[in-house]
Amino acid sequence: MRVLLALPGLHRYPRGAEIAFISIAKELAKAGDFVTVIGSGYPREAEPYRFLHAGSLSRENFASFPTLPVLRNDYAYEELTFVPALVQRYRPSEYDITLTCGYPFTNWVLRRPMWRGKRPPHVFVTQNGDWPARARNSEYRLFGCEGLVCTNPDFFERNKTRWRCRTIPNGIDSERFQPGIPRRHEFNLPEDRLIVLMVSALIPTKRVEMGVKVVSRIPDAHLVVAGDGPLRPAVDAIATHFLPGRFTRLSLAPDQMPALYQSADIFLHLSKEEPFGNVFVEAMACGLPIVAHDSHRLRWIVGECEFLVDTVDPDAILRNIALARHASAAQRQARATRALAFSWSKIGNMYREFLQEVAAR
């Protein structure tokens, strides 16, 4: 099977969707498929797939641009600059199936009409939400796909009557993310404090500022935030006020993240809705107790034993952190065992089966 995965940030940014797509590409290639990846980065040595460069401008360039129909955010602006090079690189006759999670422009390019022959069927992945598949107004009326990968059961239930769907979660590299010896000195973290870790983009929906205020009420706690984004100045300012000497913000390469998880005591995440949330599985694989917003979707990922709560209530978050800090070694091992169900090798097999089904039809 000849498979194409296309997304502006591939080989350029270590973000959630990009990490997921590269992991999928590797698993498909290892299984024997001929896989091509098109992104705005550059080829890397020893990858099992073919990489094609298609340049684009970074979304950071568009942070202050106006919100318009079709160009609703900086992601859309970034994707628009990706289109000219993608059109040049994309030759439909070379593929049996295509994948993206980018809408509108990448989806439109991959599904454009052909003057001769037939274009390959297209699979859309709901990495960033299922809104393109559900909405029927404005540019969303032009959405289409031959297969829809739903990253959680909620998305599947909402879309199963309209699209050919399959529930396939994201995964982790289970050889890297596992319980390990803390290495706090590598990150200049205190050895004698409770380390509360947030791994999050610094954007409003992640509610990192609330995390700062809650942790400030725990005298022996040190908050670590791994991430970056437009709210960086605001988060730094509020942390200086509420957590003087007890706050660390980091921007790390992906290969450093397992050691950071292993060096923490509790994982805190306050976003109320995530399409999937790789960070939950990463934390779980490293044995960390999880304090997060309670939802059916999250319980589907982490199970019933975690410290989930209505995060609208700061006191409730505080109580659950107090409970989580006393999690037993057996509970930590149970988390790591549960996370094995989300290994990329298993997720890759699920993708391959669905892509073969879509291509055959």
Summary of the structure (lengths in Angstrom):
residues: 361
radius of gyration: 20.8
end to end distance: 13.6
largest distance: 68.5
contacts: 1217
relative contact order: 0.13
helix: 42%
strand: 16%
